[in-house]
């Protein structure tokens, strides 16, 4: 005799060996013997053999219409053998009864299990809801399969394209679009960005990185409110009797600072003029709200996202030929370059020229380094300001920039394209701390220190930049900036580009007018601005570094370099020469001393992961390790 029983949710059949009070002994077709609780036995039968029952019953069950079973079954609970008897109109065979059991067990939507071998048909309303859910799930599975097949065929489904950023950068695995993308990735062995680039949804790896940043920090887009009007400054501001000039990069449109030199009987009157948008709008106004939301201009190679609308920047930037409002710090200095006094005033300043680095830098730096006045517009003024900057630097006891370091300028020509998409990049290197840079840096440091100290002395809240133990941070308390050797130091000189500077400008204007400042030291808005700026400014800086790294890799591919020289920083961490690119080369021999120049073979460039794969080739001369090689700009 054989028995059909249930064990661990599965049906099994075996030969009955012994029948006990509460259990039976059974031998399975595999030869294994075990005890089965009597309550788990569903049926005893003589034929067919236990080793064929379940397989044959499964085949027979496939031909049983579950809808018909549901129609003929009673509303009350029943056993599978009872339904098999009604279905066949006679006592069923063991095979027929088992087939009914398997069919009932396979359709939990139609029949609810009530015990071992016992069922109850689903109520009509519950069945309709369950069938609707089943059909919906089937349609969803078809949609996922369709979208995945489109991606594999190099097309982006409309559903994914319509919400691309959310699908890519904040995927919800319950969404069909995400399931389809994951399925396509699994089948193709490619990453989601690779598939979306191949399908045309993403233009390039650059597009992938930029969209990720914008999705996180500019979810509503980078456009300003079209109804945001450009506020006008107050009328009747005095006009300065100076001829001011600025010194900026070619791409700079937010010109925050300019300088003037006026001879006096005792020596000179030096003017440091800072754009004053704070005169035209205050905290809580639409323009201020826009600046507060962004907190800073975002800089990255080939583009930028300004803190303020272009029209507003254009109204208050210190552009040549205009007379914009400014916050001016005047220094009276003697012929020995000693400071005889200083004062701050609000006025309109005639801007005579915008000197651009790329036009004058080489000549100015060479002349100033030699102690001569450069043969450029405002050459004599530049020479005097450089002398003054050197005095300021010596007085602080700290250099404005560490010697031997470089700054890198990235320029992207979007009118041309390369193998990796639109844009060809050129990278130029500038020695940090060159005379022209020192001139600007020292005057800005002086202004930021002077105004920060004035606010601190007046007991007016300000946001300060402090540095201790090499770590820079924003603080509401006047504190030392050890790296610059000044105390305190408040950012005040870039109000068109940084919200901290704009906030401090509002405080300065209130101080000058003898009015109550708009922010209090313990005010909620004031402290929130400090915290938000710190986090946001760090995120913007990280994005800039990331995109500079990306363009370094684009440059390597653009120049078709097969090999690259680098200098070892530590272990297998190296810095490329002459690019601002730090990466690891695992094949560098252990024990290679820091500062060693190495030559590496370029094996892979991954613009999506922003990773460079290299292989160690050998040592290069010390001159290369020092970075003496000049960078070549341009490309094909």
C-alpha positions in Angstrom: 0.0 0.0 0.0 1.1 3.5 -0.7 0.3 6.9 0.9 0.1 10.5 -0.2 1.2 12.9 2.4 2.2 16.6 2.9 5.5 17.6 4.4 7.0 21.1 4.6 4.3 22.4 2.3 5.1 19.9 -0.5 3.2 16.7 -1.5 5.1 13.4 -1.4 4.2 9.8 -2.0 5.8 6.6 -0.6 5.4 3.0 0.4 3.6 2.4 3.7 5.8 0.2 5.9 4.1 0.4 9.3 1.0 2.0 10.8 1.3 3.4 14.3 -1.2 5.2 16.5 0.1 8.8 15.7 2.4 8.2 12.8 3.3 6.0 10.0 6.6 4.7 8.6 7.1 5.3 5.0 9.8 4.5 2.3 10.2 7.2 -0.4 11.0 6.3 -4.0 14.6 7.4 -3.3 14.9 4.7 -0.7 14.9 7.0 2.2 12.8 5.9 5.2 11.1 8.3 7.6 8.2 8.7 10.0 5.2 10.8 9.0 2.6 12.2 11.4 -0.7 10.5 10.9 -2.4 13.9 10.5 -0.1 14.6 7.5 -1.4 11.6 5.5 -3.8 12.7 2.8 -4.7 9.5 1.1 -3.9 5.7 1.1 -4.0 3.9 -2.2 -3.0 0.6 -4.0 -2.1 2.0 -7.4 -0.4 3.5 -9.2 3.1 3.1 -7.8 4.3 5.8 -5.5 7.2 6.7 -7.8 4.8 7.6 -10.7 1.8 9.1 -8.9 2.8 12.7 -8.6 4.4 13.1 -12.0 1.4 11.5 -13.8 -1.0 13.6 -11.6 0.8 16.8 -12.5 0.3 16.0 -16.2 -3.4 15.3 -15.7 -3.8 18.4 -13.6 -2.6 20.6 -16.5 -5.8 19.7 -18.4 -8.2 20.7 -15.6 -9.8 24.1 -16.0 -9.5 26.0 -12.7 -12.4 28.3 -13.6 -14.7 25.2 -14.0 -13.5 23.8 -10.7 -14.4 27.0 -9.0 -17.9 27.0 -10.6 -18.7 23.5 -9.5 -17.3 23.7 -6.0 -19.5 24.5 -3.0 -19.1 27.6 -0.9 -18.4 25.6 2.2 -15.1 24.1 3.1 -14.3 20.8 1.3 -11.7 18.1 0.9 -9.9 17.4 -2.4 -11.3 13.9 -2.7 -14.9 15.2 -2.3 -14.4 17.7 -5.1 -12.7 14.9 -7.2 -15.8 12.8 -6.7 -18.1 15.6 -7.8 -15.8 16.5 -10.8 -15.8 12.9 -12.2 -19.3 11.9 -11.1 -17.9 8.7 -9.4 -15.3 7.6 -6.9 -12.1 9.0 -8.3 -8.9 6.9 -8.7 -5.9 7.9 -6.6 -4.4 9.5 -9.8 -7.5 11.5 -10.4 -7.9 12.7 -6.8 -4.2 13.6 -6.7 -4.6 15.6 -9.9 -7.5 17.6 -8.3 -5.3 18.2 -5.2 -2.4 19.5 -7.3 -4.7 21.8 -9.3 -6.3 23.2 -6.3 -3.0 23.8 -4.6 -1.6 25.6 -7.7 -4.5 28.2 -7.7 -4.5 30.1 -4.4 -6.4 32.9 -6.1 -9.4 30.6 -6.8 -9.1 28.4 -3.7 -8.0 29.3 -0.2 -6.2 26.5 1.6 -7.9 25.7 4.9 -5.9 22.7 6.1 -4.0 19.7 4.7 -6.0 18.7 1.7 -8.9 21.0 2.5 -10.0 24.1 0.6 -12.6 26.7 0.2 -13.4 28.6 -2.9 -12.7 32.3 -3.0 -15.7 34.6 -2.7 -16.7 36.1 -6.1 -15.7 39.7 -5.1 -12.4 38.7 -3.7 -11.7 36.5 -6.8 -12.5 39.4 -9.1 -10.1 41.7 -7.3 -7.4 39.0 -7.2 -7.8 38.3 -11.0 -7.6 42.1 -11.7 -4.4 42.3 -9.7 -3.0 39.3 -11.5 -3.8 40.8 -14.8 -2.2 44.1 -13.8 0.9 42.3 -12.7 1.0 40.4 -16.0 0.7 43.7 -18.0 3.5 45.2 -15.8 5.7 42.2 -16.6 5.0 42.7 -20.3 5.8 46.4 -20.0 9.1 45.7 -18.2 10.0 43.1 -20.9 9.2 45.6 -23.6 11.2 48.5 -22.1 14.1 46.2 -21.5 14.1 44.9 -25.1 14.0 48.5 -26.4 17.0 49.4 -24.3 18.9 46.4 -25.5 18.0 47.4 -29.1 19.5 50.9 -28.5 16.3 52.8 -28.0 15.2 54.6 -24.8 11.6 53.9 -23.9 9.3 56.9 -23.6 8.5 56.0 -20.0 12.2 56.2 -19.0 13.0 59.3 -21.0 10.1 61.1 -19.4 11.6 60.8 -15.9 15.2 60.0 -16.7 16.9 61.7 -13.8 14.8 60.1 -11.2 15.1 56.7 -12.7 18.9 57.0 -13.0 19.9 58.9 -9.9 17.2 58.0 -7.4 15.9 54.7 -8.5 12.8 53.2 -6.8 13.0 49.5 -7.5 9.2 49.2 -7.3 9.0 51.3 -10.5 8.6 49.4 -13.8 11.1 51.7 -15.5 13.8 50.9 -12.9 13.0 47.2 -13.1 13.3 47.4 -16.9 16.6 49.2 -16.7 18.0 46.7 -14.2 16.9 43.8 -16.3 18.5 45.3 -19.4 21.7 45.9 -17.5 21.8 42.3 -16.2 21.2 40.9 -19.7 23.7 43.1 -21.5 26.4 43.2 -18.8 26.5 47.0 -19.1 25.9 49.8 -16.6 22.8 51.9 -16.6 24.7 55.0 -17.9 26.3 53.0 -20.6 22.9 51.7 -21.8 21.3 55.2 -21.7 24.2 56.7 -23.6 23.9 54.0 -26.2 20.1 54.6 -26.5 20.6 58.4 -26.9 18.9 59.3 -23.6 22.2 60.7 -22.3 24.4 62.6 -24.7 27.7 61.6 -23.1 29.5 60.9 -19.8 29.7 64.6 -19.3 25.9 64.8 -19.5 25.6 62.0 -17.0 27.8 63.8 -14.4 26.2 67.2 -14.9 22.6 65.9 -14.7 23.5 64.1 -11.5 24.7 67.3 -9.9 21.7 69.3 -11.2 19.3 66.7 -10.0 20.7 66.8 -6.5 21.3 70.6 -6.1 19.0 72.2 -8.8 16.0 69.9 -9.0 13.8 72.8 -10.3 16.4 73.8 -13.0 18.9 76.5 -13.2 16.7 79.2 -14.6 15.7 82.1 -12.4 12.1 83.3 -12.0 11.3 85.1 -15.1 9.4 87.8 -13.1 12.5 88.5 -10.9 13.1 92.2 -11.6 16.5 93.9 -11.4 16.4 96.2 -8.4 18.0 99.6 -8.8 20.4 101.2 -6.3 19.4 104.2 -4.3 19.8 107.5 -6.1 22.1 110.3 -5.1 25.2 108.3 -4.3 28.4 110.3 -4.5 30.6 109.7 -7.5 34.2 108.8 -6.8 36.9 110.9 -8.4 39.0 107.9 -9.4 39.8 105.8 -12.4 39.4 102.2 -11.3 40.4 99.0 -13.0 39.9 95.3 -12.4 42.1 92.3 -12.9 40.2 89.1 -13.9 40.2 86.0 -16.0 38.8 86.2 -19.6 35.6 84.4 -18.7 34.8 86.4 -15.5 31.5 88.2 -15.8 30.9 88.7 -12.0 33.5 91.3 -11.5 33.4 92.0 -7.7 36.5 94.0 -7.2 38.5 96.8 -8.7 41.4 99.1 -7.7 42.4 102.7 -8.0 45.5 104.7 -7.2 45.4 108.4 -6.7 48.5 110.5 -5.9 48.4 112.6 -2.7 50.8 115.0 -1.1 51.8 112.4 1.4 51.9 109.5 -1.0 48.9 107.8 -2.5 45.3 107.0 -1.9 44.6 103.3 -2.7 41.0 102.4 -3.4 39.7 98.8 -3.1 36.3 98.9 -4.7 33.8 96.1 -4.2 30.5 95.7 -6.1 27.6 96.6 -3.9 24.4 94.8 -4.9 23.4 94.9 -1.2 22.5 98.5 -1.7 19.7 97.6 -4.0 18.0 94.8 -2.2 18.0 93.4 1.3 17.2 90.1 3.0 13.8 88.7 2.2 13.5 90.4 -1.2 13.1 88.2 -4.3 16.7 88.8 -5.4 18.0 87.9 -1.9 15.8 84.8 -1.8 17.3 83.6 -5.1 20.8 84.2 -3.8 20.0 82.5 -0.5 18.7 79.4 -2.4 21.9 79.0 -4.3 24.4 80.4 -1.8 27.2 80.6 -4.4 28.1 80.6 -8.0 29.0 77.1 -9.2 32.2 76.9 -11.2 33.2 74.0 -13.4 35.1 73.6 -16.6 33.3 75.0 -19.6 30.4 76.5 -17.7 29.1 78.0 -14.5 25.8 78.5 -12.7 25.6 82.0 -11.3 24.2 82.8 -7.8 22.3 85.8 -9.2 20.5 86.3 -12.5 22.6 87.6 -15.4 20.6 90.8 -15.7 21.3 91.6 -12.0 24.9 90.7 -12.3 25.2 92.9 -15.4 23.7 95.8 -13.5 26.2 95.6 -10.5 29.3 94.0 -12.0 32.3 96.4 -12.2 32.5 96.4 -16.0 34.6 98.9 -17.9 32.7 102.0 -19.0 30.2 101.8 -16.2 29.8 103.6 -12.9 28.3 101.0 -10.6 27.6 101.4 -6.9 30.4 100.1 -4.8 31.6 99.7 -1.2 35.1 101.3 -1.2 37.9 100.9 1.2 40.4 103.7 0.9 44.0 103.4 2.2 46.1 106.5 2.7 49.7 105.4 2.4 53.0 107.3 2.6 55.8 107.1 0.2 57.4 104.5 2.4 54.2 102.4 2.0 53.2 102.8 5.6 49.4 103.0 6.1 48.5 106.4 7.4 44.8 105.7 7.7 41.8 104.1 6.0 38.1 104.7 5.6 35.1 103.0 4.1 32.4 104.7 2.0 29.5 103.9 -0.3 29.7 105.6 -3.7 29.5 105.1 -7.5 32.9 104.2 -9.0 33.9 104.9 -12.6 35.4 101.7 -14.0 37.9 102.6 -16.7 39.2 99.2 -17.6 38.9 95.4 -17.1 42.4 94.0 -17.4 42.4 90.3 -18.4 44.9 87.8 -17.2 45.5 86.2 -20.6 46.3 89.6 -22.2 48.7 91.0 -19.6 49.8 88.3 -17.3 53.1 87.2 -18.8 54.4 90.8 -19.3 53.2 92.0 -15.9 54.6 89.1 -14.0 58.0 89.3 -15.6 58.2 93.1 -15.1 57.0 93.0 -11.5 59.3 90.2 -10.6 62.2 92.3 -12.0 61.0 95.3 -9.9 59.9 97.3 -13.0 56.6 98.8 -14.1 55.1 96.7 -16.8 54.4 98.2 -20.2 50.6 97.7 -20.0 47.7 100.0 -19.2 47.9 101.0 -15.5 51.4 99.6 -15.4 52.7 102.2 -12.9 49.7 101.5 -10.7 50.2 97.8 -10.9 53.8 98.2 -9.8 52.9 100.3 -6.8 50.1 97.9 -5.8 52.5 95.0 -6.1 55.0 96.7 -3.8 52.2 97.3 -1.3 51.1 93.7 -1.6 54.6 92.5 -0.7 54.6 94.8 2.4 51.2 93.3 3.4 52.5 89.8 2.9 55.6 90.4 5.0 53.4 92.0 7.7 51.2 88.9 7.9 54.2 86.6 8.0 52.4 84.2 5.7 52.7 83.9 1.9 49.5 84.5 0.0 50.2 81.2 -1.8 52.6 78.3 -1.1 55.6 78.3 -3.4 55.9 75.6 -6.0 52.2 75.0 -6.5 50.2 75.6 -9.7 46.7 76.6 -10.6 45.1 75.1 -13.7 42.7 76.9 -16.1 40.3 74.7 -18.1 38.8 76.1 -21.3 36.2 74.1 -23.2 35.5 74.8 -26.9 31.9 73.7 -27.3 31.9 74.4 -31.0 34.1 71.4 -31.5 33.5 67.7 -30.6 35.8 64.8 -29.8 35.4 61.0 -29.6 33.7 61.4 -26.2 31.1 63.9 -27.2 30.8 67.7 -27.6 33.7 69.9 -26.4 37.4 70.0 -26.8 39.4 71.0 -23.7 42.6 72.9 -23.2 44.3 73.0 -19.9 46.9 75.7 -19.0 49.0 75.9 -15.9 49.8 79.0 -13.9 52.3 79.3 -11.1 50.5 80.1 -7.9 51.6 83.2 -6.1 52.8 85.0 -9.2 53.1 88.8 -8.8 49.8 89.6 -10.4 48.0 87.0 -8.3 49.7 88.2 -5.2 48.7 91.8 -5.8 45.0 90.8 -6.0 45.1 88.3 -3.1 46.9 90.6 -0.7 44.5 93.5 -1.3 41.5 91.2 -0.8 43.0 89.8 2.4 43.5 93.3 3.7 39.9 94.3 2.9 38.4 91.2 4.4 40.4 91.5 7.5 39.8 95.2 7.9 36.0 95.0 7.4 35.8 91.8 9.5 37.6 93.6 12.4 35.3 96.6 12.0 32.2 94.5 12.4 33.7 92.6 15.3 34.6 95.9 17.1 31.2 97.3 16.5 29.6 94.1 17.9 27.8 93.4 14.7 27.3 89.8 13.6 29.3 88.6 10.7 30.2 85.3 9.1 34.0 84.7 9.4 36.4 82.3 7.7 38.7 80.7 10.2 41.4 78.2 10.0 43.0 76.2 12.8 45.2 73.1 12.5 44.9 73.3 8.8 41.1 73.0 8.7 39.1 76.0 7.3 35.5 76.6 8.4 32.8 79.2 8.6 32.1 80.6 12.0 30.0 83.3 13.6 32.7 84.2 16.1 35.7 86.4 15.1 38.6 83.9 15.0 42.1 83.5 13.6 42.8 82.3 10.1 46.2 80.7 10.8 46.9 80.0 7.1 46.7 83.7 6.3 48.1 85.0 9.6 45.2 87.4 10.3 42.4 87.7 12.9 39.6 88.1 12.2 38.9 87.3 8.5 35.4 87.8 7.0 34.6 87.1 3.4 33.3 90.5 2.1 34.8 90.9 -1.4 32.7 88.6 -3.6 29.0 89.6 -3.0 28.0 88.8 -6.6 29.3 85.2 -6.2 29.0 84.2 -2.6 26.0 84.6 -0.2 28.3 84.9 2.8 29.9 88.0 1.3 26.5 89.5 0.4 25.3 88.9 4.0 28.4 90.5 5.4 27.9 93.4 3.0 24.4 94.0 4.3 25.9 94.1 7.8 28.6 96.5 6.7 26.1 98.8 5.0 24.0 98.9 8.2 27.2 99.7 10.2 28.1 102.6 7.9 24.5 104.0 8.0 24.3 103.7 11.8 21.3 101.4 11.4 20.4 98.1 13.1 21.9 95.3 11.2 19.5 92.8 9.5 21.1 89.8 11.2 21.7 89.1 14.8 24.5 86.7 16.0 22.0 84.2 17.5 19.3 84.7 14.9 17.9 81.6 13.3 18.3 82.9 9.7 21.9 83.9 10.4 22.9 80.6 11.9 21.0 78.7 9.1 22.9 80.7 6.5 26.2 79.7 8.0 25.4 76.0 8.2 23.8 75.8 4.7 26.6 77.8 3.1 29.3 75.5 4.5 27.6 72.4 3.2 26.6 73.8 -0.1 29.9 75.4 -0.8 31.7 72.2 -0.1 29.4 70.3 -2.4 29.9 72.8 -5.2 33.7 72.6 -4.7 33.6 68.8 -4.8 31.6 68.9 -8.1 34.2 71.3 -9.6 37.0 68.9 -8.6 35.1 66.0 -10.0 34.5 67.7 -13.3 38.1 68.9 -13.6 39.2 65.3 -13.1 36.7 64.3 -15.8 38.1 66.9 -18.3 41.7 65.7 -17.5 40.7 62.3 -18.7 39.0 63.8 -21.7 42.2 65.7 -22.4 44.3 62.4 -22.3 42.0 60.8 -24.8 41.8 63.9 -26.9 45.6 64.1 -27.1 45.8 60.4 -27.8 48.5 59.9 -25.2 49.7 56.3 -24.8 52.0 57.0 -21.9 51.9 59.4 -19.0 54.6 60.8 -16.6 53.7 61.1 -13.0 55.3 61.7 -9.6 54.8 59.3 -6.7 53.0 60.8 -3.7 53.0 57.7 -1.5 52.9 54.0 -2.2 51.0 53.6 -5.5 49.3 57.0 -5.3 50.6 59.4 -8.0 50.0 62.8 -9.5 50.1 63.2 -13.2 52.5 65.6 -14.9 51.5 68.2 -15.9 47.8 67.7 -15.2 45.9 68.2 -11.9 45.1 64.5 -11.8 45.8 62.2 -8.8 45.2 58.4 -9.2 46.5 55.0 -8.2 48.7 52.8 -10.2 48.8 49.4 -8.4 51.7 48.1 -10.5 54.2 50.6 -9.1 56.9 48.6 -7.2 56.5 48.6 -3.5 58.9 50.8 -1.7 59.1 53.4 -4.5 60.1 56.6 -2.7 57.7 59.6 -2.7 58.8 62.2 -5.2 60.1 59.6 -7.7 59.2 60.3 -11.3 57.6 57.4 -13.1 56.4 56.6 -16.6 53.1 54.8 -16.9 51.3 53.2 -19.8 47.7 54.3 -20.2 45.5 51.2 -20.4 42.0 52.5 -19.9 40.1 55.7 -19.5 36.6 55.5 -18.0 34.7 58.8 -18.3 31.7 57.5 -16.4 33.6 56.2 -13.4 36.2 59.0 -13.9 38.9 56.4 -13.5 42.3 56.1 -15.2 43.9 52.6 -15.6 47.7 52.6 -15.9 50.6 50.3 -15.8 54.1 51.0 -14.5 56.8 51.2 -17.1 59.8 52.7 -15.3 61.6 55.6 -13.7 61.9 59.0 -15.4 64.4 61.8 -14.7 64.1 64.0 -11.6 63.3 67.1 -13.8 60.1 65.4 -14.9 59.2 64.4 -11.3 59.5 68.1 -10.3 56.9 69.0 -12.9 59.2 70.9 -15.2 57.4 69.6 -18.3 55.1 72.2 -19.8 51.6 71.2 -20.5 50.5 71.1 -24.1 47.0 72.6 -24.7 44.5 72.0 -27.4 44.2 68.7 -29.2 42.6 67.3 -32.3 
